[in-house]
Amino acid sequence: MTQDEVDLIYDYLHENYRYEDGNLISIKSRPGVGEGKILGFFAYQEPRQNERPRMTCNITINKKHYCIRLSHLIYLYHKKIKPAYIYFKDNNSINTKIENLEEIYPGQFRNHSSIKKRKGFANTPYNKPSFCTRLMYKGKIIFCINYHDKNTSTLAYKYANTLLYDKKIELAKIQAMVLEKFPKPVRSKSGFTGVYKVSKNRFMARIGAQSKCLGYFDTPQEAHEAYLKAKKELSDGS
């Protein structure tokens, strides 16, 4: 889908629909659509095995028909972006509230410890939520690296694509180069709470159930101080 089509759909949605509690509701009465009608329908009546139910929408603009998932349309309605993939934060594909929707890139998959391991998905390290950066080439997985924050995962994925397609680096060298630039977090043996060693002289501070990254530091003591400061701010805020 081109950006011109995205802009066209965005204008069409805002002209004919209003957003309310995860739904797009018609604000105009026109042929086949009454005012107040909710956009979308279930793609199938009975979910097939290992497949989640989803809402699908049919819209026609300038005699061109579009069949798009409701979650994608709602994201487009708010962000003016047609995402390639949508991640549902509560793992509920029926909850299409904008607060529950998050865009992920084709090479990323959000892993949770509550989801069983499937072929092509890496285990979640330390039994915590993580972002998996997975690079594929000609249908084959070159590598899959888990990071604790979305930003690092996104940067690693874009860097890997640059190495593969722009710089034409050999496949066997790409993973090592990505890990050198974006080290994979490992458990620190320093004994400091909230501190994880990412390389020989590099430490990361994390806090919270969602493993929020607080930054990278040269010593575990500095990382631990950042952890304690963030913990105090959370306590004062609550």
C-alpha positions in Angstrom: 0.0 0.0 0.0 1.4 3.4 -1.1 1.6 6.4 1.2 -1.0 8.2 -1.1 -3.4 5.3 -0.4 -2.7 5.6 3.4 -3.5 9.3 3.3 -6.6 8.6 1.3 -7.9 6.0 3.8 -6.9 8.3 6.7 -9.0 11.2 5.3 -11.9 8.8 4.5 -12.0 7.4 8.0 -12.0 10.8 9.7 -14.7 12.1 7.3 -17.0 9.1 7.9 -16.2 7.6 11.2 -15.4 8.5 14.8 -13.3 6.4 17.2 -14.8 5.2 20.5 -13.6 2.6 22.9 -11.8 0.4 20.3 -14.5 0.9 17.5 -14.9 3.0 14.4 -18.5 4.2 14.4 -20.2 5.8 11.3 -21.1 9.4 11.7 -22.9 9.6 8.3 -25.8 7.7 6.7 -24.9 6.5 3.2 -25.9 3.6 0.9 -25.4 0.3 2.8 -24.2 2.0 6.0 -26.4 3.7 8.6 -25.4 6.3 11.0 -24.1 4.8 14.2 -23.1 1.5 12.6 -19.9 -0.1 13.9 -17.2 -0.9 11.2 -15.9 -4.4 11.0 -17.0 -8.1 11.3 -15.4 -11.3 12.5 -13.3 -12.9 9.8 -14.8 -16.3 10.7 -17.3 -17.7 13.1 -15.3 -20.5 14.8 -11.6 -19.8 15.4 -9.4 -22.5 13.8 -6.8 -24.3 16.0 -3.8 -22.1 16.9 -5.5 -19.1 15.2 -6.8 -16.1 17.1 -10.1 -14.4 16.2 -9.8 -11.1 14.5 -12.0 -8.2 13.2 -11.9 -7.4 9.5 -13.2 -4.3 7.6 -14.3 -3.8 4.1 -14.2 -0.2 2.8 -14.6 1.2 -0.8 -12.9 4.5 -1.8 -13.1 5.8 -5.3 -14.4 2.5 -6.5 -11.4 0.6 -5.1 -12.1 -2.0 -2.5 -9.9 -2.5 0.6 -10.1 -5.4 3.1 -8.1 -4.4 6.2 -8.1 -5.6 9.8 -9.8 -3.3 12.3 -6.7 -3.1 14.5 -4.7 -1.8 11.5 -7.4 0.8 10.6 -7.6 2.1 14.2 -3.8 2.4 14.3 -3.9 4.2 10.9 -6.8 6.4 12.2 -4.6 7.7 15.0 -1.1 7.5 13.6 -1.6 8.0 9.9 0.6 4.9 9.4 -0.4 1.5 7.9 1.6 -1.0 10.1 2.9 -4.2 8.7 2.2 -6.0 11.9 0.2 -5.2 15.1 1.2 -6.5 18.6 -1.7 -6.7 21.1 -0.2 -5.7 24.5 -2.7 -7.8 26.4 -2.4 -10.7 23.9 -6.1 -10.3 23.1 -6.7 -9.8 19.4 -10.3 -8.6 20.0 -9.2 -5.7 22.2 -8.6 -3.1 19.5 -8.3 0.0 21.7 -5.5 2.2 20.5 -3.8 1.9 23.9 -3.5 -1.9 23.3 -2.0 -1.6 19.9 1.7 -1.4 19.1 3.4 -1.5 15.7 6.2 -4.0 15.3 8.6 -4.5 12.3 8.6 -7.6 10.1 11.8 -8.9 11.8 10.5 -8.4 15.3 8.3 -10.6 17.4 7.3 -9.9 21.0 7.8 -12.9 23.2 6.1 -13.6 26.6 6.8 -16.3 29.1 3.1 -17.2 29.0 3.4 -18.3 25.4 4.7 -21.7 24.6 7.8 -22.0 22.5 7.0 -22.4 18.8 9.3 -23.2 15.9 11.1 -20.0 14.8 10.7 -18.3 18.1 13.4 -18.0 20.7 12.9 -18.6 24.4 12.3 -15.5 26.5 15.4 -14.9 28.6 15.1 -14.8 32.4 11.4 -15.5 32.0 10.7 -11.8 31.3 9.0 -10.1 28.3 11.5 -9.3 25.5 11.7 -8.2 21.9 13.1 -10.7 19.4 15.1 -9.3 16.5 15.0 -12.0 13.8 16.7 -11.6 10.4 15.6 -13.7 7.5 17.1 -14.2 4.0 15.5 -16.2 1.2 13.1 -17.8 3.7 15.7 -18.9 6.1 16.4 -17.5 9.6 19.9 -16.1 9.9 19.7 -15.3 13.6 17.3 -14.5 16.4 18.5 -12.2 19.2 16.4 -11.2 22.2 16.6 -7.7 23.7 14.8 -6.2 26.7 13.7 -3.0 25.1 12.0 -2.2 21.8 14.4 0.6 20.8 17.5 -1.6 20.9 15.7 -4.4 19.1 14.5 -1.9 16.3 18.0 -0.4 15.9 19.6 -3.9 15.7 17.1 -5.0 13.1 17.7 -1.9 10.9 21.5 -2.3 11.3 21.3 -5.9 10.3 19.3 -5.1 7.2 21.8 -2.4 6.3 24.7 -4.9 6.5 22.8 -7.5 4.5 21.3 -5.4 1.7 23.3 -2.2 1.5 26.8 -3.2 2.5 26.5 -6.8 1.2 28.2 -8.3 4.2 28.6 -12.1 4.3 25.7 -13.9 6.1 28.1 -15.6 8.5 29.5 -12.3 9.7 26.3 -10.4 10.2 25.3 -11.8 13.6 28.7 -11.1 15.1 28.7 -7.5 13.8 25.2 -6.9 15.2 26.1 -8.3 18.6 29.3 -6.2 18.7 27.3 -3.0 18.1 24.2 -4.0 20.1 25.4 -6.5 22.8 22.8 -9.1 24.0 22.1 -8.6 27.8 23.2 -11.4 30.1 22.9 -11.8 33.8 25.5 -9.9 35.8 27.5 -11.7 38.4 28.3 -8.5 40.2 25.6 -9.0 42.8 23.9 -5.6 42.2 20.2 -5.7 41.9 18.8 -4.5 38.6 22.2 -4.6 36.9 23.0 -6.8 33.9 26.3 -7.2 32.1 26.2 -6.7 28.4 29.9 -6.8 27.5 33.3 -6.9 29.3 33.1 -3.3 30.5 29.5 -2.4 29.9 26.5 -2.7 32.2 22.8 -2.1 31.8 20.3 -1.1 34.5 16.7 -2.4 34.2 13.6 -2.0 36.4 10.0 -3.1 36.6 7.9 -6.0 35.4 8.3 -4.9 31.8 12.1 -4.7 32.1 12.4 -1.0 31.3 16.0 -0.2 30.2 17.4 2.7 32.3 20.6 3.0 30.2 24.1 1.6 29.8 27.0 2.3 32.2 30.8 1.7 32.5 30.6 0.2 36.0 28.0 -1.9 37.8 28.0 0.6 40.7 26.8 3.4 38.3 24.1 1.1 36.9 23.0 0.2 40.4 22.7 3.8 41.4 20.5 4.5 38.3 18.3 1.5 39.4 18.0 2.8 43.0 17.1 6.3 41.7 14.4 4.9 39.4 13.0 2.7 42.1 12.8 5.6 44.5 11.0 7.7 41.9 8.5 4.9 41.4 7.9 4.6 45.1 7.4 8.4 45.5 5.0 8.4 42.5 2.8 5.7 43.9 
